[in-house]
Amino acid sequence: MNIQIFGTTKCFDTKKAQRYFKERGVKYQFIDIKQKGLSKGEYISVKQAAGGLDKILNSNCKDKDALALIQYIADEDKDEKVLENQQVLLTPIVRNGKKATVGYRPDIWKEWE
């Protein structure tokens, strides 16, 4: 397994995801999306694995203006805006190669082991 966890240091679910893999002895790489963020390729891969943009947006994010803008602009511009404002993404984003989950999903991670 090649686990990457994208999230923030203050996100409770991100901390739970880190603990989940640590307790099972699975090495993972933590990426703070406030500092580094997802590359365009990683973002597209996660979006496809999760089932579309609506599934990875956090409706409770702090930046309501950015979220509203993303929801109402033309579809072809949405990806670029999300990459500029990654705080609108639901965390943690956990990647294992081509597979990815958004949010705390131990039921799916168990299948990866």
Contacts in CASP RR format, 6 or more apart in sequence:
PFRMAT RR
TARGET T0000
AUTHOR 0000-0000-0000
METHOD contacts of the structure
MODEL  1
MNIQIFGTTKCFDTKKAQRYFKERGVKYQFIDIKQKGLSKGEYISVKQAA
GGLDKILNSNCKDKDALALIQYIADEDKDEKVLENQQVLLTPIVRNGKKA
TVGYRPDIWKEWE
1 26 0 8 1.000
1 96 0 8 1.000
1 112 0 8 1.000
1 113 0 8 1.000
2 96 0 8 1.000
2 97 0 8 1.000
3 21 0 8 1.000
3 26 0 8 1.000
3 27 0 8 1.000
3 28 0 8 1.000
3 29 0 8 1.000
3 94 0 8 1.000
3 95 0 8 1.000
3 96 0 8 1.000
4 28 0 8 1.000
4 29 0 8 1.000
4 31 0 8 1.000
4 94 0 8 1.000
4 95 0 8 1.000
4 96 0 8 1.000
5 14 0 8 1.000
5 17 0 8 1.000
5 18 0 8 1.000
5 21 0 8 1.000
5 28 0 8 1.000
5 29 0 8 1.000
5 30 0 8 1.000
5 31 0 8 1.000
5 92 0 8 1.000
5 93 0 8 1.000
5 94 0 8 1.000
6 31 0 8 1.000
6 33 0 8 1.000
6 37 0 8 1.000
6 38 0 8 1.000
6 42 0 8 1.000
6 89 0 8 1.000
6 91 0 8 1.000
6 92 0 8 1.000
6 93 0 8 1.000
6 94 0 8 1.000
6 95 0 8 1.000
7 14 0 8 1.000
7 30 0 8 1.000
7 31 0 8 1.000
7 32 0 8 1.000
7 33 0 8 1.000
7 91 0 8 1.000
7 92 0 8 1.000
7 93 0 8 1.000
8 14 0 8 1.000
8 32 0 8 1.000
8 33 0 8 1.000
8 34 0 8 1.000
8 91 0 8 1.000
9 32 0 8 1.000
11 91 0 8 1.000
11 92 0 8 1.000
13 91 0 8 1.000
13 92 0 8 1.000
13 103 0 8 1.000
13 104 0 8 1.000
14 91 0 8 1.000
14 92 0 8 1.000
16 104 0 8 1.000
17 92 0 8 1.000
17 94 0 8 1.000
17 103 0 8 1.000
17 104 0 8 1.000
18 28 0 8 1.000
18 30 0 8 1.000
18 92 0 8 1.000
20 106 0 8 1.000
20 109 0 8 1.000
21 27 0 8 1.000
21 28 0 8 1.000
21 109 0 8 1.000
22 28 0 8 1.000
24 113 0 8 1.000
26 113 0 8 1.000
31 37 0 8 1.000
31 38 0 8 1.000
33 86 0 8 1.000
33 87 0 8 1.000
33 89 0 8 1.000
33 91 0 8 1.000
33 93 0 8 1.000
34 86 0 8 1.000
34 87 0 8 1.000
37 86 0 8 1.000
38 46 0 8 1.000
38 83 0 8 1.000
38 86 0 8 1.000
38 89 0 8 1.000
38 93 0 8 1.000
40 79 0 8 1.000
40 83 0 8 1.000
42 95 0 8 1.000
43 79 0 8 1.000
43 82 0 8 1.000
43 83 0 8 1.000
44 79 0 8 1.000
45 95 0 8 1.000
45 98 0 8 1.000
45 100 0 8 1.000
46 56 0 8 1.000
46 93 0 8 1.000
46 95 0 8 1.000
46 100 0 8 1.000
46 102 0 8 1.000
47 53 0 8 1.000
47 56 0 8 1.000
47 79 0 8 1.000
49 98 0 8 1.000
49 99 0 8 1.000
49 100 0 8 1.000
49 101 0 8 1.000
50 56 0 8 1.000
50 100 0 8 1.000
50 101 0 8 1.000
50 102 0 8 1.000
53 78 0 8 1.000
53 79 0 8 1.000
53 82 0 8 1.000
55 90 0 8 1.000
55 102 0 8 1.000
56 89 0 8 1.000
56 90 0 8 1.000
56 93 0 8 1.000
56 102 0 8 1.000
57 67 0 8 1.000
57 70 0 8 1.000
57 71 0 8 1.000
57 82 0 8 1.000
57 88 0 8 1.000
57 89 0 8 1.000
57 90 0 8 1.000
58 67 0 8 1.000
58 88 0 8 1.000
58 89 0 8 1.000
58 90 0 8 1.000
58 91 0 8 1.000
59 67 0 8 1.000
61 67 0 8 1.000
61 87 0 8 1.000
61 88 0 8 1.000
61 89 0 8 1.000
62 87 0 8 1.000
63 85 0 8 1.000
63 87 0 8 1.000
63 88 0 8 1.000
66 81 0 8 1.000
66 85 0 8 1.000
66 87 0 8 1.000
66 88 0 8 1.000
67 88 0 8 1.000
69 81 0 8 1.000
70 78 0 8 1.000
70 81 0 8 1.000
70 82 0 8 1.000
70 85 0 8 1.000
70 88 0 8 1.000
73 81 0 8 1.000
82 88 0 8 1.000
82 89 0 8 1.000
89 102 0 8 1.000
90 102 0 8 1.000
90 103 0 8 1.000
91 102 0 8 1.000
91 103 0 8 1.000
92 102 0 8 1.000
92 103 0 8 1.000
92 104 0 8 1.000
93 100 0 8 1.000
93 101 0 8 1.000
93 102 0 8 1.000
93 103 0 8 1.000
94 100 0 8 1.000
94 101 0 8 1.000
94 103 0 8 1.000
94 105 0 8 1.000
94 109 0 8 1.000
96 112 0 8 1.000
99 112 0 8 1.000
101 108 0 8 1.000
101 109 0 8 1.000
END
